[in-house]
Amino acid sequence: MRFNNVGVIGLGYAGLPLALALSEKVEKVFGVDVKEDKIQMLLQGRSYIDDVSDEDLRKVAGRFFPTTNYDVISECDAVIICVPTPLRKTGEPNISHVLSASQKVAQLIKRGTLVILESTTYPGTTEEVLKPEIESRGFVIGRDAFLAFSPERVDPGNKKWTLKNTPKVVGGVTQECTRRAVALYSLVVDKVVPVSSPKVAEMAKLLENTFRAVNIALVNELALMCRRMKIDVWEVIDAASTKPFGFMPFYPGPGVGGHCIPVDPMYLAWKVKSYNFRSRFIELAHEINKRMPEETVSIIAEALNSHGKPLRDSVVLILGVTYKPNVSDYRESPVLDVIDLLTMWGARVIISDPYVQEIEVAHRTYKSQELTEELLSSADCVVVLTPHDAYDWHWVAEHARLIVDTRNAIPRDEKYKAKVFRL
């Protein structure tokens, strides 16, 4: 089978790299996004994503066509939906972007088009939401149109595991749907793993991120235990990691962030309620991880108190606001909650992050400051929240008066011991 024109809907961290990779293998790729500012940047050859360079965009000029106009879908042999699936404030799934995209795609696709959903969602979405929309056109899935789910596995900033060498799971509504989806992804991915249904593929994605969320919650709780018992949790993890089987290290921190780990498990927790089942493990892990910003602020207050300073009116310098090191993405970052809590308790918060110019927390704007000796030494407390490689930790330790290190980034030098409080 041949794919001449492919459409990718949603040009974020998953959609844009996929669109560019496909642009090197097919005649045309139409990238559709509702945000006009993103499209304008792409048309000017400028990238807004860390893993995509301006040079990457130049390489596919003439084959990649970004637009806000959904009508281009009518020209496509395959359409991949990569739109956001956040949580509502109530903690319930928000698949409004999937609903909107699926309705537009269903009305525009031609006979024979392959439609793939990549957006993380609860098991059943592909068959319960997209399938009826496409069938409303009079198409029979598996004969007139083809439908599959393939979860995105993008890890922003990861140079080792990329789109090309990360195996791709694919589950089609029929065997022919799966076969066609495998053929499309095989153009850009080294290994494609077919499964029996979209539900299996949807559940596999949720398992991957629930596994991480639960284990991070476990080690976060262990870290809090160790603090009370005056045991170094980082040494404990290092010791346990020497076991060559049956153990995988996870590390504590101020919480979890990003577009997956804080969100995806809650899609599963919500869905299983319709089966009269409660996912207590997932809910407890979510509760523990959400509590970590408060625990972090408590440690900051404890550290300041040990130096005779109250939290109120203290200058607290935050190092790193993104949800993980070496990226500019601060979606769902627990640092935002830490900043909000510190400000609420009267601290004067300053941020410094080489990847971020400014952030807004609770309607207040914080501009990132250049990290200097003067800035470090003037702060009452320096808090390490995101350990970017760009930071010189020895230099930070030398010039800061007091440090709360939630990431075990500060060197374990005896001369720093008195001024470093670790999670």
N, C-alpha and C positions, 0 to 999 in steps of 0.2 A: 504494500500500500504506500501511497505517496502523500506527504503533507507539504503543500506548496505555501499556503498562508496559514499562520497560526495567530490567534488572539490571546493575549494575557490581560486579564482584568484585575487591577490592583497592582500598582508599581511600587510596592514597599520593599522590605528586606527580603521577602521571598520572591515576589513577582518580578522585580527588576532584574536581578541576576539571572533568573530563569529566562526572561525575555531576551536578554543579550546572548545567552548561551544558544538559544534556539535560532537567533538571528544569524549565527555562523553556519547553520545547517539547513535552513529552509530559505525559500525565496524572499518572503516577507513576514515580519512579525509586527502586528499591531498591538501597541501597549495602550490600554485604556485606564484612565484614572479620573476621578471626579474633581481632583484638586488642580485647578488651573495653574497655580504657582509651580507645582511639580512639573507639569507638562511644559511650561515655558522654560524652566531650567533645562529639561532634557532636550528641547528643541534648540537651545543655545549651546548644547554639548557640555552642560555642567551637571555633575552628579551631586545628589544630596544623601548618598548612602556610603558608609565607610568602605564597604567591600567592593564598591564599583568606582573606578577612577574615570576622570574625564577622557583619558586615553581609551578606556574600554568602550566608551560611547562613540568616540571617533572611528573606532575600528568597524563598527556596524552601521555607519552612516550609509543611507541608501537601502538598507535592509530592515532597519528598525524604525517604526513610525509611531511615536507617542501622540495621543489625542484624548480629548474628553468626549469624543463623539462615538457612541455605541454602535452607530450604523455600520462601521467597518466590520462588525461581527458577521454580517451577511456574506462577506467575501472569504470567510475562514473555513478551513477544513477541520480545524480543531480549536477549541477554546478552553483555556485554563483559568479558573477563578481563584484568585489569591487575595481576597478582601479580608479586612480585620474582623475578628470575632471576639470583642471584649466582653466584660461582665457589666451588667447594670449595677447601679448603686445598691440595689437590694441583694446582689450576689448571684442573680439569675443570669443565664446566657442571653447575650444580645446578638441575634443572628440577622438583624435588620439589613446589614450590608449584603449578606448571602441571599436573603429574600429578594432584595432589589435587583441584584445582579442576575439571579436565576430567572426572574420574570422578564428582564430585558433580553437575556440570551435566548430564552425559549421562543420569544417572538421574532427573533432575527436570524436564527441559524437556518441554513439550507439543509435539504435532505442529505443524509450521510455524514453529518458533522459529529465529531467526537467532542464531548463535553466532560471536563474533569474538574472536580472540586478539590482544592488543596487547603482551604481554610480549616483550621482546627475546630472541631465541633463535636457534638454528642453523637453516639452511634445511632444511625437511622436517618440522619439529615439528608444524605444523598438520595435515598429512596423515598423519604417522606416529603421532602421539599422540592428537590430538583426534578425528580422523575415525573410527578404529576404535572408540573409546569410544561415539560417537554411533550408529554402525552396529550396535553390540551390542544396541541397543534394537530393532533391526529397521527403523530408519529408513533411507531412501535419501537420501543427500546430494544436494541439488538438487531434491528433490521433497517429502520429508517433513520435512526439516530443512535448514538452510542454514549454511554454514561459510566463514569468511574470516579472513585475517590483515591487520591494519592497524597498522604500527609507531607507537608513541607518539613524538612529537617535542617533548616538553616541555623547555623550557630554563628552569629555576627562576630567578626574579628578572629575567627578560627582559621589559621593559615594551613593547618594540616588536613582537616576534613572540610572539603568544599562540595559544591553541587555535583561535580564530576565524580568524585571518588566515594561519596556517601551513598550506600545502597538505597534504592527508591522502592518503597512498598506500593503496590497497586492492587486495587480490588474493583472489578467491574460488575455491573448488574447482571451481565451474561458473560459467557466465555469469550464471545466475539468482542464484547466491550473491553474485557481485560486484555485480549490479544492486541487490539489496536492501541490501547493506552501504553502497553509494554513497548510496542514498536516506536511510539512517539518519544517516550523517555529514553529509549535506547540510543537515540541520536545524540544525547548530551550526558548520559549517566553511564558509568562503567558497568554497574550491576543493578538490574531491576528484579524485584522479588514479587511475583504474583501471589495473591491470596484469593480465597474462595468467594469473597463478597466485599462490598463497600463497608459493611458493618465491622468486619474483621479489621480492615485497614483503619477505620475511624477509631476503633477501640485500641489498636496497637499504638497509635499516636498518644492517646490518653494514658496508656500504661507507661510509656516512656517517660512522660513528664510527671506523672503521679509517683513513679518510682523515685525520681529525683526529689520531688517536694516532700515526700514522706521521710526519706533518709536525711534530708537537710533539717527537717523538723526534729528528727531524733537527735542529731548531733547538736542542734541549737539547745535542746533541752538538756543534753549532757553537759554542754558548756555552762549552763546556769547552775546545774548541780555541782560541777567542779569548782565554780567560784565560791559557792557556799562551803565546800569542803576544803578549800584552799589547795586544790590540785590543778596543775597546769594541763588544761584540756588539749593543748596543741602537742605536748609531749606524749599524752595518752594516745592521740590519734597516730602520731609517728610510730609509737611502739606497736600498736595494733596493726599498722600497715606492714610490718615486717612479716606477718603471716602470709605465706604464698598461696593460700586457698581459702575460700569461704569468707573473705572480707574485702570490701572496697571502701577506700577512704572518702568521706564527705567532710566538709569543713563548715564551722559556724560562721555567723556574720550578723549584720544588723537587720536581716530580713531577706526576703527574696523579691526579685524584680524581673522586668522584661515582659515580653508579650506572651510567654508560655507558662512558666512554672507557677506563678501566682494565680493564673486564670484557668488553664486547661483542666486540672483535677476537679474544679468546681462544675464544669460542664458534665462530667460523669456523675458527680454527687447529686446534681439536679435531676439528671435523666433517670437514675435508678429509683427515685422517689415515686415515679409513675408505675414502678413494679412492686410497690409496697416494700421497699428495701431502703435501709439507711446505711450509708457508707461512713461508719463512725471513724475509721482510720483516716480517711481523707479529710473529714471535717476537723478532727483533732489536730492533724498536721497543719491545716490551714490556720487554725486558731493559734498554735504555737508560733508559726512563722510570722503571723500578723502582730504578735505581741513583742517581737524582737526590737522594733524601734523604741518602745517604751523602756525595755530593759537596757538598751543602749544609753538612753538619756539618764537612767538611774545610775549607770556606771560613770557617766560624765559628771553628774552631781556628786557622786562619792569621791571621784578623783579631785574635783575642785575643793570639796570640803576638807580633804586631807591636807590641802595647801592653805586652809583658812579662808577660802573664798566661797561665797554663796553662788548658786547658779544665776540668780537674778543679777543683771548688769555685768556679768562676766562676758568677755569677748571670746567666742568659740569659733575657731577656724576649722572649717570642714574641708578635708582633702578628698576630692572625688565625689561626684554626685550621680554619675551614670550607674546603671544597674549591674554592670560588669566591667572589668578592666579593658582599657584600650579600645573603647567604642564611644560614640557620642550619644548613644540611645539611653534616655533616662525614663522610658515608659515604665510605669509601675515600680520605679526605684524606691526601695525602702528609705533611702536618704531623704526623700521629700517629706516623709512622715517624721523623721528625726528632726529635720529643720523646723517643721511646723510645731512640734512639741517643745523644742528648745525656745523658739520665739514665744510660744504661749506662756512659758515659765519665766520669761523676762530676760533671756540671754540675748546678747547682741551677736548675731550670726554673720560670719563672712565665709564665702566659698571660694575655692580655688580648684579649677579643673581644666587641664589643657585641651580637653575635647569639647567644652561647652562655653559659650559666651555669656549666656544668662539663662536663668530659670525663673518660673513663677510658682510660688507656693502660697496658697491661701490669699490670692490677689495681691501678693507682695513680690516685687521683682528683686532678685539677687544677681548681681553681675559678678562674674568670675574675676578674681584678682590675680595678678601675676605673683607667683610665689617667690618671695625674697627673704633674705635674712631678717630684715626689719619686720616684715609681716609675721614671720614665724615667732620671733622673739617678743613681739608685742602682744600676741594672743595669750589669754589666760589659760586656754586649753586648746591643743591641736587634736582633732579627731580624724583618724584614718578610717574612711568608710569604703572607698573604692581604690584598690592598690594598682594604679596605672604604672606601667613599666617606666614611664617618663620621670617618675619621682626618684630622687636620690635619697634613699632612706637613711643612710648614715648622716648625710647633710641635714636632713629634717631633724633627726635625733640630736644632733649637735646644737642646733639653734633654738629648738622649742623648749619652753620651760616645763610644760606638762603635756603628756600625750595619752590619749585613749586609743588603743590600737585594736580594732575589731577584726582585723584580717591577718594578724601575725606577720605584719610587714616590717616592723622595726627590728633591726638586728639585735640578737640576744647578747649584747655586750654588757658586761658587769657595770660599766660606768653609766649606762642608761637605765639601769634597773629601777632606781628610786623614782624616776619620773615617768615611767611607762606603766599604764594600767591596761592589761589585755582582757579581751572578752573571755 
